[in-house]
Amino acid sequence: MHLWSIIAISIIYSIKLKTFASCNYIVYFKLIIMEHGIFTANIILSMREYQKDNNIKKQCITNAQYLYDVIRMNSNTHVKTEAVFVVGDNGEDTTIVVGGHLVVVFDHDTIFDPSYDIFRLKNKSYFSNIKGLMNIVKDKDKDKEKFKSSIDIPTLVRLHIDFMKMSDQINNGELIITNKEHYNKQADYIETIDLTKGYKP
């Protein structure tokens, strides 16, 4: 196994999680070693690189659909999409809250976020329900200068409900692609990569 692939797997699978069931803020790290581990890690890294290089933003639905499709076609491990709230720092000493976002959940509890524009946020927390979001909003509110004051909770909740519906559609076998051109171009780019080792020479 190549050293960069081991590092890649560690980065991909050691994502900070908030327990979905209880949102009790237990933070834990998980390293999954599996048959398709290198393959999956390389896909996600390649997706993020493509999006970064091409300034792709606000395409989480299409990104989640693509990653979901690839994992389903290449692994028997349980996988689903999940609608989440995301709280993170944008690098400008400002904390932002994202209400409409889709990720892929692997083995019931490990989050894969294939969207570079959200993955790049620092100190990210993911929540699958409003209770977890409200708890962290109250904590962040203590730091007025760092926390964005224009948070519209009703709008965030409406977005979350819409994304929950789209997540259910994907998990039930429907194809939900909001940008077909991006889906195809990203897929074409991924096909140029040797997903078992790294980039082709």
C-alpha positions in Angstrom: 0.0 0.0 0.0 1.4 3.4 -1.0 2.2 5.8 1.8 0.1 8.6 0.3 -2.8 6.3 0.1 -2.5 5.4 3.8 -2.4 9.1 4.6 -5.4 9.7 2.4 -7.4 7.1 4.1 -6.6 8.5 7.5 -7.7 12.0 6.3 -10.9 10.7 4.8 -12.0 8.4 7.6 -10.8 10.4 10.6 -13.6 13.0 10.2 -15.0 14.6 13.3 -18.5 13.3 13.9 -21.4 14.5 16.0 -23.5 11.4 16.9 -26.6 11.5 14.7 -28.9 9.7 17.0 -28.5 11.8 20.1 -26.5 14.8 18.9 -24.8 14.7 22.3 -21.6 16.1 20.8 -19.5 13.1 21.5 -16.6 13.5 19.2 -14.8 10.4 18.0 -12.5 9.3 15.2 -12.8 6.2 13.1 -10.3 4.6 10.8 -11.9 2.1 8.5 -9.7 -0.5 6.7 -11.7 -2.3 4.1 -11.3 -3.9 0.7 -12.3 -0.7 -1.2 -10.7 1.8 1.2 -8.0 3.1 -1.0 -10.4 3.3 -4.0 -13.0 5.3 -2.0 -10.4 7.6 -0.5 -8.9 8.4 -3.9 -12.3 9.1 -5.4 -13.2 11.7 -2.7 -9.7 13.3 -2.9 -10.0 13.5 -6.6 -13.5 15.0 -6.5 -12.4 17.7 -4.1 -9.3 18.5 -6.2 -11.5 18.8 -9.4 -13.9 21.1 -7.6 -11.1 23.2 -6.2 -9.4 23.6 -9.5 -12.6 24.5 -11.3 -14.1 26.7 -8.6 -17.2 24.4 -8.2 -19.6 25.6 -5.5 -23.1 24.8 -4.3 -23.2 21.4 -6.1 -23.6 19.1 -3.0 -26.6 17.3 -4.4 -24.8 16.3 -7.6 -21.6 15.5 -5.7 -23.5 13.3 -3.2 -25.3 11.5 -6.0 -22.1 10.8 -7.8 -20.2 9.5 -4.8 -23.3 7.5 -3.7 -23.5 5.9 -7.2 -19.8 5.0 -7.3 -19.7 3.5 -3.8 -22.9 1.5 -4.6 -21.4 0.1 -7.8 -18.1 -0.8 -6.2 -18.9 -1.9 -2.7 -21.4 -4.0 -0.7 -21.0 -1.8 2.4 -24.0 0.1 3.6 -24.1 3.6 2.2 -26.8 6.4 2.1 -27.1 10.1 1.6 -28.0 12.3 4.5 -29.3 15.9 4.8 -27.3 17.8 7.4 -26.7 21.2 8.9 -23.0 22.3 8.9 -21.4 24.8 11.2 -17.9 25.9 10.4 -15.4 28.7 10.2 -14.8 30.2 6.7 -11.3 31.4 7.3 -12.3 35.0 7.8 -12.8 34.8 11.5 -16.5 34.2 10.8 -18.6 31.2 11.6 -21.3 30.2 9.1 -24.2 27.8 9.2 -25.3 25.8 6.1 -28.8 24.6 6.2 -29.1 22.8 2.8 -26.3 20.3 2.4 -26.0 16.6 1.4 -23.3 14.2 2.5 -22.8 10.5 2.1 -22.9 8.3 5.2 -20.8 5.1 5.1 -21.3 2.2 7.5 -24.1 4.0 9.3 -21.9 6.6 11.1 -19.0 7.8 9.0 -19.5 11.0 7.1 -18.0 11.5 3.6 -18.4 15.1 2.4 -17.4 15.2 -1.2 -18.1 18.9 -1.7 -14.9 21.0 -1.5 -16.6 24.3 -0.8 -18.0 22.9 2.5 -15.2 20.5 3.3 -12.7 23.5 3.3 -14.5 25.1 6.3 -12.5 24.8 9.5 -13.7 23.3 12.8 -16.7 21.7 11.1 -19.6 20.2 12.9 -22.4 18.2 11.2 -25.9 17.8 12.5 -28.8 15.8 11.2 -31.5 17.6 13.2 -32.4 21.0 14.4 -31.8 20.2 18.1 -28.1 19.7 17.6 -27.8 22.9 15.5 -29.6 25.0 18.1 -27.4 23.8 20.9 -24.2 24.8 19.0 -25.8 28.1 17.9 -26.4 29.0 21.6 -22.7 28.2 22.4 -21.4 30.2 19.4 -23.7 33.1 20.3 -21.5 33.8 23.3 -18.8 35.0 20.8 -20.7 37.7 19.0 -17.8 38.9 16.9 -17.0 35.5 15.5 -20.6 34.3 14.9 -22.5 35.5 11.9 -25.5 37.4 13.2 -27.8 37.0 10.2 -28.7 33.4 10.8 -32.3 32.7 9.7 -33.3 29.6 11.5 -36.7 29.2 9.7 -35.0 29.4 6.3 -32.4 26.9 7.4 -35.1 24.5 8.6 -37.0 24.8 5.4 -33.9 24.1 3.4 -33.1 21.1 5.6 -36.5 19.6 5.0 -36.2 20.1 1.2 -32.8 18.3 1.3 -34.2 15.5 3.4 -36.7 14.9 0.7 -34.0 14.8 -2.0 -31.9 12.5 0.2 -34.8 10.1 0.5 -35.3 10.1 -3.2 -31.6 9.3 -3.8 -31.7 6.5 -1.2 -34.8 5.1 -2.8 -33.1 4.7 -6.2 -34.0 8.0 -7.9 -31.4 9.9 -9.8 -31.2 13.5 -8.5 -28.7 15.5 -10.5 -29.1 19.3 -10.4 -26.2 19.9 -12.8 -25.7 17.2 -15.4 -22.7 18.9 -17.0 -20.9 19.0 -13.7 -21.8 15.4 -13.0 -20.4 14.2 -16.4 -17.3 16.4 -16.4 -16.4 15.3 -12.8 -17.0 11.7 -13.7 -14.7 12.1 -16.8 -12.0 13.6 -14.6 -12.3 10.7 -12.1 -11.9 8.2 -14.9 -8.4 9.6 -15.6 -7.2 8.5 -12.1 -5.8 5.1 -11.1 -8.1 4.8 -8.1 -6.1 1.9 -6.6 -2.8 3.8 -6.4 -3.0 7.4 -7.3 -2.6 9.4 -10.5 -1.7 7.7 -13.7 1.7 8.7 -15.1 
